[in-house]
């Protein structure tokens, strides 16, 4: 039995959707794109109404997916879980995922590369933890293997970069506590005990960190005095202090 479209009205809360009235009564809402070809006075069969609603479900789910992607890239598994949480049926989820892949929005190989590059640059992790994170995102093992092989990561360099970002937190601790805390931090970031120990004992000592900190403070003070136009005598004193701090730092490093 056919029904006639009697009104098409934009929704107040969402301008991208319209309300469809059939035979003088509200029937359902549609995405503007889905309803673009509809006009008042057109008659719809029961099959056409079902098809319109199904198409609207796909468009609505697709819009949700694009919003989810607007924050950062997503793996296929992340998107699948998200749409499922939003109440989409397995058939609808499969349809949206296929469309997103075709449009280039979903690509697990690209997602893996971006994930590893971002982590290595801003939040360094050990290779084992990177692998675990990618598995948690639902990335297949063969894609993970290819990504990590192509990235050609150095575990030692990653550990050193990670340590350099946080070493100041532990600078005031006694030497042994300093090494234990920094080593434990690196192990929590997925580096092995051996790698963490090598980095800590080869590149960091509490005394060298403290001296570097003092050297930076003296250098800053010297710069401020120069900018402020202090007398040559005061500037000379600061220069001597800075030189002593630098010499102490070199001595500590040699020891």
MODELLER restraints for C-alpha pairs under 7 A, 6 or more apart:
rsr = mdl.restraints
at = mdl.atoms
rsr.add(forms.Gaussian(group=physical.xy_distance, feature=features.Distance(at['CA:1:A'], at['CA:45:A']), mean=6.12, stdev=0.5))
rsr.add(forms.Gaussian(group=physical.xy_distance, feature=features.Distance(at['CA:1:A'], at['CA:46:A']), mean=6.39, stdev=0.5))
rsr.add(forms.Gaussian(group=physical.xy_distance, feature=features.Distance(at['CA:2:A'], at['CA:43:A']), mean=6.03, stdev=0.5))
rsr.add(forms.Gaussian(group=physical.xy_distance, feature=features.Distance(at['CA:2:A'], at['CA:44:A']), mean=5.30, stdev=0.5))
rsr.add(forms.Gaussian(group=physical.xy_distance, feature=features.Distance(at['CA:2:A'], at['CA:45:A']), mean=4.41, stdev=0.5))
rsr.add(forms.Gaussian(group=physical.xy_distance, feature=features.Distance(at['CA:2:A'], at['CA:46:A']), mean=6.46, stdev=0.5))
rsr.add(forms.Gaussian(group=physical.xy_distance, feature=features.Distance(at['CA:3:A'], at['CA:22:A']), mean=5.96, stdev=0.5))
rsr.add(forms.Gaussian(group=physical.xy_distance, feature=features.Distance(at['CA:3:A'], at['CA:23:A']), mean=6.19, stdev=0.5))
rsr.add(forms.Gaussian(group=physical.xy_distance, feature=features.Distance(at['CA:3:A'], at['CA:43:A']), mean=5.35, stdev=0.5))
rsr.add(forms.Gaussian(group=physical.xy_distance, feature=features.Distance(at['CA:3:A'], at['CA:44:A']), mean=5.35, stdev=0.5))
rsr.add(forms.Gaussian(group=physical.xy_distance, feature=features.Distance(at['CA:3:A'], at['CA:45:A']), mean=6.56, stdev=0.5))
rsr.add(forms.Gaussian(group=physical.xy_distance, feature=features.Distance(at['CA:4:A'], at['CA:22:A']), mean=5.33, stdev=0.5))
rsr.add(forms.Gaussian(group=physical.xy_distance, feature=features.Distance(at['CA:4:A'], at['CA:23:A']), mean=5.40, stdev=0.5))
rsr.add(forms.Gaussian(group=physical.xy_distance, feature=features.Distance(at['CA:4:A'], at['CA:41:A']), mean=5.85, stdev=0.5))
rsr.add(forms.Gaussian(group=physical.xy_distance, feature=features.Distance(at['CA:4:A'], at['CA:42:A']), mean=5.68, stdev=0.5))
rsr.add(forms.Gaussian(group=physical.xy_distance, feature=features.Distance(at['CA:4:A'], at['CA:43:A']), mean=4.23, stdev=0.5))
rsr.add(forms.Gaussian(group=physical.xy_distance, feature=features.Distance(at['CA:4:A'], at['CA:44:A']), mean=6.26, stdev=0.5))
rsr.add(forms.Gaussian(group=physical.xy_distance, feature=features.Distance(at['CA:5:A'], at['CA:21:A']), mean=5.85, stdev=0.5))
rsr.add(forms.Gaussian(group=physical.xy_distance, feature=features.Distance(at['CA:5:A'], at['CA:22:A']), mean=4.60, stdev=0.5))
rsr.add(forms.Gaussian(group=physical.xy_distance, feature=features.Distance(at['CA:5:A'], at['CA:23:A']), mean=6.40, stdev=0.5))
rsr.add(forms.Gaussian(group=physical.xy_distance, feature=features.Distance(at['CA:5:A'], at['CA:40:A']), mean=4.89, stdev=0.5))
rsr.add(forms.Gaussian(group=physical.xy_distance, feature=features.Distance(at['CA:5:A'], at['CA:41:A']), mean=5.29, stdev=0.5))
rsr.add(forms.Gaussian(group=physical.xy_distance, feature=features.Distance(at['CA:5:A'], at['CA:42:A']), mean=5.54, stdev=0.5))
rsr.add(forms.Gaussian(group=physical.xy_distance, feature=features.Distance(at['CA:5:A'], at['CA:43:A']), mean=6.16, stdev=0.5))
rsr.add(forms.Gaussian(group=physical.xy_distance, feature=features.Distance(at['CA:6:A'], at['CA:21:A']), mean=5.55, stdev=0.5))
rsr.add(forms.Gaussian(group=physical.xy_distance, feature=features.Distance(at['CA:6:A'], at['CA:22:A']), mean=5.50, stdev=0.5))
rsr.add(forms.Gaussian(group=physical.xy_distance, feature=features.Distance(at['CA:6:A'], at['CA:23:A']), mean=5.86, stdev=0.5))
rsr.add(forms.Gaussian(group=physical.xy_distance, feature=features.Distance(at['CA:6:A'], at['CA:24:A']), mean=5.68, stdev=0.5))
rsr.add(forms.Gaussian(group=physical.xy_distance, feature=features.Distance(at['CA:6:A'], at['CA:40:A']), mean=5.10, stdev=0.5))
rsr.add(forms.Gaussian(group=physical.xy_distance, feature=features.Distance(at['CA:6:A'], at['CA:41:A']), mean=6.03, stdev=0.5))
rsr.add(forms.Gaussian(group=physical.xy_distance, feature=features.Distance(at['CA:7:A'], at['CA:20:A']), mean=5.99, stdev=0.5))
rsr.add(forms.Gaussian(group=physical.xy_distance, feature=features.Distance(at['CA:7:A'], at['CA:21:A']), mean=5.04, stdev=0.5))
rsr.add(forms.Gaussian(group=physical.xy_distance, feature=features.Distance(at['CA:7:A'], at['CA:40:A']), mean=5.63, stdev=0.5))
rsr.add(forms.Gaussian(group=physical.xy_distance, feature=features.Distance(at['CA:8:A'], at['CA:18:A']), mean=6.31, stdev=0.5))
rsr.add(forms.Gaussian(group=physical.xy_distance, feature=features.Distance(at['CA:8:A'], at['CA:19:A']), mean=5.67, stdev=0.5))
rsr.add(forms.Gaussian(group=physical.xy_distance, feature=features.Distance(at['CA:8:A'], at['CA:20:A']), mean=4.94, stdev=0.5))
rsr.add(forms.Gaussian(group=physical.xy_distance, feature=features.Distance(at['CA:8:A'], at['CA:21:A']), mean=6.53, stdev=0.5))
rsr.add(forms.Gaussian(group=physical.xy_distance, feature=features.Distance(at['CA:8:A'], at['CA:40:A']), mean=6.81, stdev=0.5))
rsr.add(forms.Gaussian(group=physical.xy_distance, feature=features.Distance(at['CA:9:A'], at['CA:18:A']), mean=5.27, stdev=0.5))
rsr.add(forms.Gaussian(group=physical.xy_distance, feature=features.Distance(at['CA:9:A'], at['CA:19:A']), mean=5.17, stdev=0.5))
rsr.add(forms.Gaussian(group=physical.xy_distance, feature=features.Distance(at['CA:9:A'], at['CA:20:A']), mean=6.84, stdev=0.5))
rsr.add(forms.Gaussian(group=physical.xy_distance, feature=features.Distance(at['CA:10:A'], at['CA:17:A']), mean=6.13, stdev=0.5))
rsr.add(forms.Gaussian(group=physical.xy_distance, feature=features.Distance(at['CA:10:A'], at['CA:18:A']), mean=4.26, stdev=0.5))
rsr.add(forms.Gaussian(group=physical.xy_distance, feature=features.Distance(at['CA:10:A'], at['CA:19:A']), mean=6.25, stdev=0.5))
rsr.add(forms.Gaussian(group=physical.xy_distance, feature=features.Distance(at['CA:11:A'], at['CA:17:A']), mean=5.83, stdev=0.5))
rsr.add(forms.Gaussian(group=physical.xy_distance, feature=features.Distance(at['CA:11:A'], at['CA:18:A']), mean=5.31, stdev=0.5))
rsr.add(forms.Gaussian(group=physical.xy_distance, feature=features.Distance(at['CA:11:A'], at['CA:19:A']), mean=6.40, stdev=0.5))
rsr.add(forms.Gaussian(group=physical.xy_distance, feature=features.Distance(at['CA:16:A'], at['CA:31:A']), mean=6.11, stdev=0.5))
rsr.add(forms.Gaussian(group=physical.xy_distance, feature=features.Distance(at['CA:16:A'], at['CA:32:A']), mean=5.56, stdev=0.5))
rsr.add(forms.Gaussian(group=physical.xy_distance, feature=features.Distance(at['CA:17:A'], at['CA:29:A']), mean=6.70, stdev=0.5))
rsr.add(forms.Gaussian(group=physical.xy_distance, feature=features.Distance(at['CA:17:A'], at['CA:30:A']), mean=5.58, stdev=0.5))
rsr.add(forms.Gaussian(group=physical.xy_distance, feature=features.Distance(at['CA:17:A'], at['CA:31:A']), mean=4.48, stdev=0.5))
rsr.add(forms.Gaussian(group=physical.xy_distance, feature=features.Distance(at['CA:17:A'], at['CA:32:A']), mean=5.19, stdev=0.5))
rsr.add(forms.Gaussian(group=physical.xy_distance, feature=features.Distance(at['CA:18:A'], at['CA:29:A']), mean=5.52, stdev=0.5))
rsr.add(forms.Gaussian(group=physical.xy_distance, feature=features.Distance(at['CA:18:A'], at['CA:30:A']), mean=5.50, stdev=0.5))
rsr.add(forms.Gaussian(group=physical.xy_distance, feature=features.Distance(at['CA:18:A'], at['CA:31:A']), mean=6.41, stdev=0.5))
rsr.add(forms.Gaussian(group=physical.xy_distance, feature=features.Distance(at['CA:18:A'], at['CA:32:A']), mean=6.21, stdev=0.5))
rsr.add(forms.Gaussian(group=physical.xy_distance, feature=features.Distance(at['CA:19:A'], at['CA:28:A']), mean=6.05, stdev=0.5))
rsr.add(forms.Gaussian(group=physical.xy_distance, feature=features.Distance(at['CA:19:A'], at['CA:29:A']), mean=4.30, stdev=0.5))
rsr.add(forms.Gaussian(group=physical.xy_distance, feature=features.Distance(at['CA:19:A'], at['CA:30:A']), mean=6.52, stdev=0.5))
rsr.add(forms.Gaussian(group=physical.xy_distance, feature=features.Distance(at['CA:20:A'], at['CA:26:A']), mean=6.03, stdev=0.5))
rsr.add(forms.Gaussian(group=physical.xy_distance, feature=features.Distance(at['CA:20:A'], at['CA:27:A']), mean=5.80, stdev=0.5))
rsr.add(forms.Gaussian(group=physical.xy_distance, feature=features.Distance(at['CA:20:A'], at['CA:28:A']), mean=5.49, stdev=0.5))
rsr.add(forms.Gaussian(group=physical.xy_distance, feature=features.Distance(at['CA:20:A'], at['CA:29:A']), mean=5.64, stdev=0.5))
rsr.add(forms.Gaussian(group=physical.xy_distance, feature=features.Distance(at['CA:21:A'], at['CA:27:A']), mean=5.16, stdev=0.5))
rsr.add(forms.Gaussian(group=physical.xy_distance, feature=features.Distance(at['CA:30:A'], at['CA:56:A']), mean=5.72, stdev=0.5))
rsr.add(forms.Gaussian(group=physical.xy_distance, feature=features.Distance(at['CA:31:A'], at['CA:56:A']), mean=6.00, stdev=0.5))
rsr.add(forms.Gaussian(group=physical.xy_distance, feature=features.Distance(at['CA:31:A'], at['CA:59:A']), mean=6.89, stdev=0.5))
rsr.add(forms.Gaussian(group=physical.xy_distance, feature=features.Distance(at['CA:34:A'], at['CA:55:A']), mean=6.88, stdev=0.5))
rsr.add(forms.Gaussian(group=physical.xy_distance, feature=features.Distance(at['CA:34:A'], at['CA:56:A']), mean=6.19, stdev=0.5))
rsr.add(forms.Gaussian(group=physical.xy_distance, feature=features.Distance(at['CA:58:A'], at['CA:92:A']), mean=6.55, stdev=0.5))
rsr.add(forms.Gaussian(group=physical.xy_distance, feature=features.Distance(at['CA:58:A'], at['CA:96:A']), mean=6.63, stdev=0.5))
rsr.add(forms.Gaussian(group=physical.xy_distance, feature=features.Distance(at['CA:61:A'], at['CA:96:A']), mean=6.97, stdev=0.5))
rsr.add(forms.Gaussian(group=physical.xy_distance, feature=features.Distance(at['CA:62:A'], at['CA:96:A']), mean=5.99, stdev=0.5))
rsr.add(forms.Gaussian(group=physical.xy_distance, feature=features.Distance(at['CA:73:A'], at['CA:111:A']), mean=6.52, stdev=0.5))
rsr.add(forms.Gaussian(group=physical.xy_distance, feature=features.Distance(at['CA:74:A'], at['CA:106:A']), mean=6.97, stdev=0.5))
rsr.add(forms.Gaussian(group=physical.xy_distance, feature=features.Distance(at['CA:74:A'], at['CA:111:A']), mean=6.75, stdev=0.5))
rsr.add(forms.Gaussian(group=physical.xy_distance, feature=features.Distance(at['CA:75:A'], at['CA:106:A']), mean=6.62, stdev=0.5))
rsr.add(forms.Gaussian(group=physical.xy_distance, feature=features.Distance(at['CA:75:A'], at['CA:108:A']), mean=5.54, stdev=0.5))
rsr.add(forms.Gaussian(group=physical.xy_distance, feature=features.Distance(at['CA:75:A'], at['CA:111:A']), mean=6.24, stdev=0.5))
rsr.add(forms.Gaussian(group=physical.xy_distance, feature=features.Distance(at['CA:75:A'], at['CA:137:A']), mean=6.25, stdev=0.5))
rsr.add(forms.Gaussian(group=physical.xy_distance, feature=features.Distance(at['CA:76:A'], at['CA:106:A']), mean=6.21, stdev=0.5))
rsr.add(forms.Gaussian(group=physical.xy_distance, feature=features.Distance(at['CA:76:A'], at['CA:108:A']), mean=6.53, stdev=0.5))
rsr.add(forms.Gaussian(group=physical.xy_distance, feature=features.Distance(at['CA:77:A'], at['CA:137:A']), mean=6.31, stdev=0.5))
rsr.add(forms.Gaussian(group=physical.xy_distance, feature=features.Distance(at['CA:77:A'], at['CA:138:A']), mean=5.18, stdev=0.5))
rsr.add(forms.Gaussian(group=physical.xy_distance, feature=features.Distance(at['CA:78:A'], at['CA:137:A']), mean=6.30, stdev=0.5))
rsr.add(forms.Gaussian(group=physical.xy_distance, feature=features.Distance(at['CA:80:A'], at['CA:93:A']), mean=6.49, stdev=0.5))
rsr.add(forms.Gaussian(group=physical.xy_distance, feature=features.Distance(at['CA:83:A'], at['CA:93:A']), mean=6.36, stdev=0.5))
rsr.add(forms.Gaussian(group=physical.xy_distance, feature=features.Distance(at['CA:100:A'], at['CA:106:A']), mean=5.70, stdev=0.5))
rsr.add(forms.Gaussian(group=physical.xy_distance, feature=features.Distance(at['CA:101:A'], at['CA:107:A']), mean=6.49, stdev=0.5))
rsr.add(forms.Gaussian(group=physical.xy_distance, feature=features.Distance(at['CA:108:A'], at['CA:139:A']), mean=6.47, stdev=0.5))
rsr.add(forms.Gaussian(group=physical.xy_distance, feature=features.Distance(at['CA:109:A'], at['CA:143:A']), mean=6.13, stdev=0.5))
rsr.add(forms.Gaussian(group=physical.xy_distance, feature=features.Distance(at['CA:112:A'], at['CA:134:A']), mean=6.93, stdev=0.5))
rsr.add(forms.Gaussian(group=physical.xy_distance, feature=features.Distance(at['CA:112:A'], at['CA:144:A']), mean=6.98, stdev=0.5))
rsr.add(forms.Gaussian(group=physical.xy_distance, feature=features.Distance(at['CA:112:A'], at['CA:147:A']), mean=6.46, stdev=0.5))
rsr.add(forms.Gaussian(group=physical.xy_distance, feature=features.Distance(at['CA:113:A'], at['CA:147:A']), mean=5.95, stdev=0.5))
rsr.add(forms.Gaussian(group=physical.xy_distance, feature=features.Distance(at['CA:119:A'], at['CA:125:A']), mean=6.75, stdev=0.5))
rsr.add(forms.Gaussian(group=physical.xy_distance, feature=features.Distance(at['CA:120:A'], at['CA:158:A']), mean=6.87, stdev=0.5))
rsr.add(forms.Gaussian(group=physical.xy_distance, feature=features.Distance(at['CA:124:A'], at['CA:158:A']), mean=5.68, stdev=0.5))
rsr.add(forms.Gaussian(group=physical.xy_distance, feature=features.Distance(at['CA:124:A'], at['CA:161:A']), mean=6.81, stdev=0.5))
rsr.add(forms.Gaussian(group=physical.xy_distance, feature=features.Distance(at['CA:124:A'], at['CA:162:A']), mean=5.33, stdev=0.5))
rsr.add(forms.Gaussian(group=physical.xy_distance, feature=features.Distance(at['CA:125:A'], at['CA:158:A']), mean=6.65, stdev=0.5))
rsr.add(forms.Gaussian(group=physical.xy_distance, feature=features.Distance(at['CA:125:A'], at['CA:189:A']), mean=5.12, stdev=0.5))
rsr.add(forms.Gaussian(group=physical.xy_distance, feature=features.Distance(at['CA:125:A'], at['CA:190:A']), mean=5.79, stdev=0.5))
rsr.add(forms.Gaussian(group=physical.xy_distance, feature=features.Distance(at['CA:126:A'], at['CA:155:A']), mean=6.21, stdev=0.5))
rsr.add(forms.Gaussian(group=physical.xy_distance, feature=features.Distance(at['CA:126:A'], at['CA:158:A']), mean=6.93, stdev=0.5))
rsr.add(forms.Gaussian(group=physical.xy_distance, feature=features.Distance(at['CA:126:A'], at['CA:189:A']), mean=6.10, stdev=0.5))
rsr.add(forms.Gaussian(group=physical.xy_distance, feature=features.Distance(at['CA:126:A'], at['CA:190:A']), mean=4.33, stdev=0.5))
rsr.add(forms.Gaussian(group=physical.xy_distance, feature=features.Distance(at['CA:126:A'], at['CA:191:A']), mean=4.57, stdev=0.5))
rsr.add(forms.Gaussian(group=physical.xy_distance, feature=features.Distance(at['CA:127:A'], at['CA:155:A']), mean=6.81, stdev=0.5))
rsr.add(forms.Gaussian(group=physical.xy_distance, feature=features.Distance(at['CA:127:A'], at['CA:190:A']), mean=6.95, stdev=0.5))
rsr.add(forms.Gaussian(group=physical.xy_distance, feature=features.Distance(at['CA:128:A'], at['CA:190:A']), mean=5.93, stdev=0.5))
rsr.add(forms.Gaussian(group=physical.xy_distance, feature=features.Distance(at['CA:129:A'], at['CA:189:A']), mean=6.93, stdev=0.5))
rsr.add(forms.Gaussian(group=physical.xy_distance, feature=features.Distance(at['CA:129:A'], at['CA:190:A']), mean=4.75, stdev=0.5))
rsr.add(forms.Gaussian(group=physical.xy_distance, feature=features.Distance(at['CA:131:A'], at['CA:144:A']), mean=6.73, stdev=0.5))
rsr.add(forms.Gaussian(group=physical.xy_distance, feature=features.Distance(at['CA:134:A'], at['CA:144:A']), mean=6.95, stdev=0.5))
rsr.add(forms.Gaussian(group=physical.xy_distance, feature=features.Distance(at['CA:156:A'], at['CA:195:A']), mean=6.36, stdev=0.5))
rsr.add(forms.Gaussian(group=physical.xy_distance, feature=features.Distance(at['CA:159:A'], at['CA:186:A']), mean=6.66, stdev=0.5))
rsr.add(forms.Gaussian(group=physical.xy_distance, feature=features.Distance(at['CA:159:A'], at['CA:191:A']), mean=6.84, stdev=0.5))
rsr.add(forms.Gaussian(group=physical.xy_distance, feature=features.Distance(at['CA:159:A'], at['CA:196:A']), mean=6.83, stdev=0.5))
rsr.add(forms.Gaussian(group=physical.xy_distance, feature=features.Distance(at['CA:159:A'], at['CA:199:A']), mean=6.91, stdev=0.5))
rsr.add(forms.Gaussian(group=physical.xy_distance, feature=features.Distance(at['CA:160:A'], at['CA:199:A']), mean=6.12, stdev=0.5))
rsr.add(forms.Gaussian(group=physical.xy_distance, feature=features.Distance(at['CA:163:A'], at['CA:186:A']), mean=6.93, stdev=0.5))
rsr.add(forms.Gaussian(group=physical.xy_distance, feature=features.Distance(at['CA:167:A'], at['CA:182:A']), mean=6.92, stdev=0.5))
rsr.add(forms.Gaussian(group=physical.xy_distance, feature=features.Distance(at['CA:170:A'], at['CA:178:A']), mean=5.62, stdev=0.5))
rsr.add(forms.Gaussian(group=physical.xy_distance, feature=features.Distance(at['CA:171:A'], at['CA:178:A']), mean=6.81, stdev=0.5))
rsr.add(forms.Gaussian(group=physical.xy_distance, feature=features.Distance(at['CA:171:A'], at['CA:206:A']), mean=5.64, stdev=0.5))
rsr.add(forms.Gaussian(group=physical.xy_distance, feature=features.Distance(at['CA:171:A'], at['CA:209:A']), mean=6.11, stdev=0.5))
rsr.add(forms.Gaussian(group=physical.xy_distance, feature=features.Distance(at['CA:171:A'], at['CA:210:A']), mean=6.15, stdev=0.5))
rsr.add(forms.Gaussian(group=physical.xy_distance, feature=features.Distance(at['CA:175:A'], at['CA:205:A']), mean=6.95, stdev=0.5))
rsr.add(forms.Gaussian(group=physical.xy_distance, feature=features.Distance(at['CA:175:A'], at['CA:206:A']), mean=5.45, stdev=0.5))
rsr.add(forms.Gaussian(group=physical.xy_distance, feature=features.Distance(at['CA:178:A'], at['CA:206:A']), mean=6.46, stdev=0.5))
rsr.add(forms.Gaussian(group=physical.xy_distance, feature=features.Distance(at['CA:179:A'], at['CA:200:A']), mean=6.39, stdev=0.5))
rsr.add(forms.Gaussian(group=physical.xy_distance, feature=features.Distance(at['CA:183:A'], at['CA:196:A']), mean=5.32, stdev=0.5))
rsr.add(forms.Gaussian(group=physical.xy_distance, feature=features.Distance(at['CA:183:A'], at['CA:197:A']), mean=6.22, stdev=0.5))
rsr.add(forms.Gaussian(group=physical.xy_distance, feature=features.Distance(at['CA:183:A'], at['CA:200:A']), mean=6.49, stdev=0.5))
rsr.add(forms.Gaussian(group=physical.xy_distance, feature=features.Distance(at['CA:186:A'], at['CA:196:A']), mean=5.77, stdev=0.5))
rsr.add(forms.Gaussian(group=physical.xy_distance, feature=features.Distance(at['CA:187:A'], at['CA:193:A']), mean=6.33, stdev=0.5))
rsr.add(forms.Gaussian(group=physical.xy_distance, feature=features.Distance(at['CA:187:A'], at['CA:196:A']), mean=6.51, stdev=0.5))
rsr.add(forms.Gaussian(group=physical.xy_distance, feature=features.Distance(at['CA:208:A'], at['CA:249:A']), mean=6.23, stdev=0.5))
rsr.add(forms.Gaussian(group=physical.xy_distance, feature=features.Distance(at['CA:208:A'], at['CA:252:A']), mean=5.97, stdev=0.5))
rsr.add(forms.Gaussian(group=physical.xy_distance, feature=features.Distance(at['CA:208:A'], at['CA:253:A']), mean=6.48, stdev=0.5))
rsr.add(forms.Gaussian(group=physical.xy_distance, feature=features.Distance(at['CA:211:A'], at['CA:245:A']), mean=6.89, stdev=0.5))
rsr.add(forms.Gaussian(group=physical.xy_distance, feature=features.Distance(at['CA:211:A'], at['CA:249:A']), mean=5.68, stdev=0.5))
rsr.add(forms.Gaussian(group=physical.xy_distance, feature=features.Distance(at['CA:212:A'], at['CA:249:A']), mean=6.50, stdev=0.5))
rsr.add(forms.Gaussian(group=physical.xy_distance, feature=features.Distance(at['CA:215:A'], at['CA:242:A']), mean=6.42, stdev=0.5))
rsr.add(forms.Gaussian(group=physical.xy_distance, feature=features.Distance(at['CA:215:A'], at['CA:245:A']), mean=5.38, stdev=0.5))
rsr.add(forms.Gaussian(group=physical.xy_distance, feature=features.Distance(at['CA:215:A'], at['CA:246:A']), mean=6.32, stdev=0.5))
rsr.add(forms.Gaussian(group=physical.xy_distance, feature=features.Distance(at['CA:218:A'], at['CA:242:A']), mean=5.59, stdev=0.5))
rsr.add(forms.Gaussian(group=physical.xy_distance, feature=features.Distance(at['CA:219:A'], at['CA:242:A']), mean=6.19, stdev=0.5))
rsr.add(forms.Gaussian(group=physical.xy_distance, feature=features.Distance(at['CA:222:A'], at['CA:235:A']), mean=6.82, stdev=0.5))
rsr.add(forms.Gaussian(group=physical.xy_distance, feature=features.Distance(at['CA:222:A'], at['CA:238:A']), mean=5.63, stdev=0.5))
rsr.add(forms.Gaussian(group=physical.xy_distance, feature=features.Distance(at['CA:222:A'], at['CA:239:A']), mean=6.77, stdev=0.5))
rsr.add(forms.Gaussian(group=physical.xy_distance, feature=features.Distance(at['CA:225:A'], at['CA:235:A']), mean=6.58, stdev=0.5))
rsr.add(forms.Gaussian(group=physical.xy_distance, feature=features.Distance(at['CA:226:A'], at['CA:235:A']), mean=6.87, stdev=0.5))
